[in-house]
Amino acid sequence: MKKNAGLNSFPGLFVSLIFTQLLLIVFFQFTSPLIAADQSPDLATLKTAAQDGDPVSQTILGEIFYNGRHGVPKNPPEARKWFLMAANDGSIVAQFYVAYMQLFGEGGYEDPDRGLKFLISSCSKGYPPALLLQGILTYEDKVRRQGGEVAPTEFKYAILRLGLTRYKAMKGEKPMPELSKTAEGYLDSMERSFSEDAKAIAEEQYSKFDLGTPPYSDEMPFGYSQHVLPEGEPAFPDEQFQAWVDELVPLVEKATKRKFRKKPIFKVADRAQVSRSLALDIQIQLEKLNPTWTNEQCQAAALVQAQAIAPGMLGKYGMVDKTLYVLPRNITPFAKLRKISDSYLPAIVKIILAHELTHAMQDQQIDLNLMTSATKGPDENMAFSAAIEGHALFTQEEIAMELSFDKEAVILSQSIAIGVEREGNDSIDSEASINSSLLASVYVKGRRFIEHFSQNGGNEKIWEILAHPPLRTSMILRPETYDPKVKAAPAYEKIFEGFVKYIPGEYKLVQNVEVGLLTLETVLKKFEKSTRTKLLDNICHVQMFAAQQDGSPLMAAFTFFIFSDDSIAREYFDESEKSAERSAEKLSTEGIKEVFECKPFNALPASFAHQIKLVLKADSKAPSLKGIKSINTLAYRIVRGNVLLEIDDVCIGIPEKNIIELSEEAFKRHAECELSYKDILKAQSTTQANVSAPPVSTAFVAPAVTSPVTNSHAEKNDPLQPVIDSLNANNFAEVRVLLRPILKENPRNAKGWYLLAVTAAKEKKYEQAWKSIDIATKLAPDNEKVRAFIKRLQTVSPRKE
């Protein structure tokens, strides 16, 4: 099915905009799935969310009251109330329902004028039941053509057939099935009365309608929505799953060359249980991505994402609750949706269980939760994920071979574990497809990474790597570059610190992150292959700052590319423009009116610089641009030597003077980062050479933390001594740079976590201080300095319950 054309239909235009979508929309803007008829939602929670203005919850409540489900009697007036709220907020499902109710006076008085407006709005976005209702009303002369004229029979046939065809193609439960029977009767009557000429005219009209009507996709950005994949009956009895786990435990031990230290906890569960467990794991990621978010915000966002993923899961290992889950009621509907033969199901379930048991083994050996908490930034987190998922995928394949499973069952299991249909899909037309492609890369490239070391060191080497995982996804793509002792890197995050001040308005969704090679490889798939390969080989670093207003299209993204030399910067610049032109041409074929202008930008010194103006507007043939009538974007590409600053302004209107100021500041800070890095390397070299230097006092006073902490007996060769020196000098950025490789090499270094907590406290970043000191406490519960620090921290910033 053709993807909806929207903001992400043209990633070649502005690469940093895609990063923004990937890191903001994909992680934060999850939509709650609709609830299947056989599920029992928490109605109180649902109503609270609906009253708070969530259109998805309002639509769900409307469906519950309209159909009389989950022990709630039918209540058309109440249904109409909730549908109307959601319809006004743009829900195309609610627009269809409220149109029907207003047209026919259900749940209140008839209001045909407003009803038709809602119906047309839902049809304009391709919602099949709305198209079907429109066809029926057109046939019955209740909806007439422009000017009030009655539609010809051929026109009626075409629009009715379009609605019925799209309606039948919908997955899962369909609203108002009686409409389908009515439409079939009308179509049959017309077909029997058609002459050959009339039929040809009708077919031609139908083709035009089909091409000009946007497709409707109920595809969720994560997993499967509950109305597409409702729970079924358990595929196998609970005892069977337990027997399979018991059978697989020794096979996992054999494949990994490790023994379980204790029997894995195993539960047969439903979606709600798995959602709660999955949310605990996701929350860790969200907290790392969003240091400014409260604990409550992270919890809420994690649960929404988990609820969207759970319908498509067959098994899961929880890093936080240390439990292996299997979802027996997901298996049959999932197999039916994917057209998997029942004969393959036992093998597939066993392979999935082997995958999750491998995670349980990893957890017992290296503590997945602790290791994940120790990662710094999205790219390092993704590199660790690739390593552990690649290992699980590699192990499940070995066990499948041991059990002599059918090749097709093994391939299906790989696809299910990865969560996508196939690897290598070049389409990056939406945040969902970007996420799917990136997810596939994490698993598949991770497996290749593990296989490389299996052939060059065996299981012992694999476990050594899992205990000291790669720090960057570039190591996943190029296993020969793996090195767990990476030297300190320039603090490029400083380039964009505080840059939200240059953007008019208030912004809560703010990111300042390194963009890794695995993400770059996925995003740059729109570039020519030879050029893409060359660019990826010569990109030294990409730092991105993105800010977006919650629930608004307003967005700004600043991306700083550092290339190996000037010529590569120019090549990227040129290829970006070619890609932009190709995408702009494609838009005109998808019913998007666009203005695309590229001109020199001479407002500040640069090797070369362009300003690109893009105005998008959906015409009558095109899908909406995420519900927005038009999108206005200004982009700037500014190159100085081997670095490129890319600025994307979506619907904000950042003043040009701000563009000039932030550009100069970014280039200035980049130069400072490079100089600071050289000083760090020089200081490290001096420290290592001068091993006989006397110990330096390590006393410090954190803000409102008055008791000094000393280390006067530090060993001369203590690897943490440079960290302590930097802390005493209040060089907090350097502390983090120096601690990064130390904690990666040994994530159980309690003193390192303690120093990280002290650094955060001195910067008044108390939430971060609590997180770091909690890890230190787990590793060294009886350490007096840790206990004393907690007491002082409690007086300054009491722990949030």
C-alpha angles and dihedrals in degrees: 000000000000113000121242111266108235144121092319097046092096111042091158089071099068120004094193090055088060089051088053091052091046097048100035111027098033093050102035116023100068118157118220111246120243113254123248122237094250096051128091111219124196095262094192092054090043092052092048091053090046091051088050088060104261104153093201092056090045090053092048091051090048091053091048093053094040095052099029101238141161092028092308115125120231111276112174096183091052091045091050091051094055094040090053092052092050093043091055088053091054104263104155091199091054091044089059094049096045090046090054093047094047093045093051101030097247114162092001144000124330114264105173096170095056091038092057091049091055091044092052091048091053091045091050088063093048100250102169100216089052091050089049093050090047090053092050093048091048090052090050091049091242090119114045135189124263110298092029096275121149113252118248116250092251090055091049091050093050097049093042092049091049091054094047094046093050091043093053091048092059116111124232126359115359124211118245101359089189088075089064093056091049092050093048090054093050093047093049091052092051095045091055091053097045123111117214091259093048091049091052091051091048092050091050091049091048091053090052091050092047093051093044098047118084117240118247117228122190089186113136122219088238126033120317128320114242095243090056094046111027118183117267136195116300109278093214135011119267091248091060093057091050090050090052092050091050089050093048100047095077090042091055089048090051094048095046097037090229135107125230108248089211135004110278115249108245130192136178101220147174127234094268093057093046092046090056092049093045091049090059090057094043092049090064090057094046093050090054093047094044112039090166094057120100120240089252092054092051092047093051095047092046093052093050091051092046092051090053093050100042097074090064098046126102097178140003141182115214114220093197102040093034092225133135113219132193122192108211094177092058096055103075098043090044092051091048092050092049092041092238117165116244089233090069096050100089091051093045093050092049092050091049090049089050089053093052093043087056088058089050089053091048090050093053091049103042108006104245094206093055093044092050091048089053095057117105117217135346097287095053089045090051091049091054091046090051091052096051096039091046089052092049091048091048092049095047089054092052091050091047089055091047089055092044093234121181112271092235091055089052092051092048090050091052090052092049093048091051092044097224135091097242145340123257102040104160094196112108097169099135142018087257093057092044089052092047092049092047091046090053090051092051091056101035098040089042090055091051089049091054092044090054091058093040086062092042106046107352127225095331090058091047092054090046089055094046089053090048102029127191115278096212136035088234086075090054091054092042107033092181088069094056111133122156091196099065113169122244114287130212113277094245092166085078089070092076103026109140094001092137085086089074093059119081114234137025120304127188100170102071129158133181107180145144113252109220132216095256091056091044091052090053096045096045094056089109090066121089108276098239092047092045092053092049092048094049090051091054105039108108099182141346120200120186133193117190132178127182135173112242110258093359134105090229108116141156127193128184116189125186116201120193113195132190092249144353095267093058091051089054092047092053090047092053096044091050090056093048090050090049091053092049091050093047090053090050092052092062089060092052097058095261117135108214141181112205119182128168121185139155117279108214101166094109138020114281142146085241133336138182137191116212123197120198125179117181126191127171114230125205092281099050135082115250120271094246089307093307121122093218141357123214117196132178118192130187126197114192122180127192114175110305097349131081128195115202119192123190121190112187114191093324106099101218108200114251091237088060090050090053094045096047091046093053091045092050094051091046093050091048090057090048091050091054092049092046090050091053089051090051092052090048091050091049091050091050093048093050092048096046097057092148094060114124117258116269122228111258098198114138138165117220118205106289088348101113107176113093121232114212137190102184092150095056114145115252091238096045105142088213094058093092087051091053091047091053090047091053089051090051090239094145097168089056090050090058093045091052095043095050099077092036094056092042092054091047114014089179093066099125094187090055092053089046091054090047089053091049090050092052091048092052088052089049090242091137099167089057089046091055092049093051096044090049089059091047089051092053090051097042109019095167099047109126095209091054091049092047092049091051090054092052092044090051090058093050100040115005114220113265112242 
